[in-house]
Amino acid sequence: MKKLLHYFPLLLVSVCLSPAISFAQSEATLFVNGNDSHQIISKDIYGMFSEDLGQGIYGGFWVGKKSDIPNKDGIRLDLVNAFKKIHIPVLRWPGGCFADTYHWKDGIGPEDKRVGIANEDWGMVPDNNHFGTNEFMELCDMLGSDPYIAGNMGSGTVQEMSQWVAYLNSDIPSAITDLRKENGRDKPWKVQFWGVGNESWGCGGAMTPEYYSDLYRRYANFCKNYPGAPLKKIASGPNGNDIHWMDVLMKNIPHNMMWGVSLHYYTIATGNWRDKGSATQFGEDQYFGALQRALNMKTVLNDQEAVMNQYDPQKKIALVVDEWGIWTNPEPGSNPAFLYQQNSLRDALIAASTLNIFNNHADRVKMACLAQTVNVLQALALTQGKKMVLTPTYYVFDMYQVHQNATLLPLKLISPDYTFDGQSIPAVNASASRDSSGVVHISLVNLDPSKTITIKTSFGDVSWNQVSGTILTSAHFDDYNSFEDPYKVKEASFSGAKKEGNMLVVQLPPKSVVVLALK
Ligand code: AHR
């Protein structure tokens, strides 16, 4: 801190003395403080959400054991191989809204004995329940991800939820553990992350926060900690920036009964839920609108954290942003209930900027899950028969994985504005961390679609000699990867950063994400 105070005034002086024209020429100033850093960026901020919705599971991860698409036990291998590379730390399932209609016993045992259901929330389509608890746990195992299960509090009983926990986590002889053994799994999986309901203010039961928090106490009470398997229970938190919901939960739920509170925040480019705008056909108005609304995540976190801080100043309760991302109109011709959307460079910029916000809030945000992994909303991958394409958002998660479990380095950034139609947002956002081998990574995003921005970075207590980097950009902000042109937007190596004296000078191209490694 002493060092920061030492350096920062110099920085301010140099900024203030610069002629105003230097900002018009697009220059940003960054100070990275390597001193006094102790906050770990939880790897779980890089988590994913995969609901039984549209072709997220069926036709996505799950192709079935008889498919001619390469699979292991019905799980699609090209997806697994691609996702293993980006180290997804945690995977949330089965919903979403689906969670509060899901009865887990429908999805266990021999396939031909499983009962079919209608997927009530997502198009009333038939669901044969061939992907259930054991299959989800196998998927997590293949990915190397921790499972995060959302229990049914909306239409399920307390007994049902408590037995699901026992099926997953108990090693004590009982009818439920016998059932697991009959289904081929001897030892418990020891699931940690447990959601008690989902969007209980809406599709999860249309509850008031007072009613939900009472009910939470009852359900959570019967979700037991089995030996060696303590649960991290997560309450269903606010819809966006609903302060009252958070306030009631923090007040009414004993803090030793919950590990975290969730929060859902979606970016709608138009600001209009009835017509969210196309994923690929948009102009600068929706480019700007989407970025502006995505950056609002920072305000939402600040506001929600302020409420949590009143009740939990020591920050023991985690904020879990377990649904986030851009939500556009579905692709023309697709089933509108399947929420199938393409994914452009704009969406990658949203992902990168949001992850920078999460990194910088690592003291409270301990987990986040992008909605929704495959074929649904802001997906990492899209599939079509045997074909699979990785989206621009996938590459952001690839580049940013260096921040997982690294130590956050606080920074001060003075950015020029990107202005459109009389409104402005900061053109540049950033976060920085130091990994366990001492390498410092800085992730930088330039949202301005037409200006290169020069970033002059000074450091406190960071010594380095070499810089290397990776960039994600493309000719147009609406460029995307299709089955016909799968590598239009992909990461490449970056040579626009150099050492000048003690300073790092970066030429950050328009509409780009850059991650630098300083050694
Ligand atoms: O992600 C799609 C839906 O959005 C989820 O099912 C629900 O939780 C949210 O409203």
Boltz pocket constraint, residues with backbone or C-beta under 6 A from the ligand:
constraints:
  - pocket:
      binder: B
      contacts: [[A, 51], [A, 95], [A, 96], [A, 97], [A, 98], [A, 198], [A, 199], [A, 264], [A, 323], [A, 371], [A, 372], [A, 377]]
      max_distance: 6.0
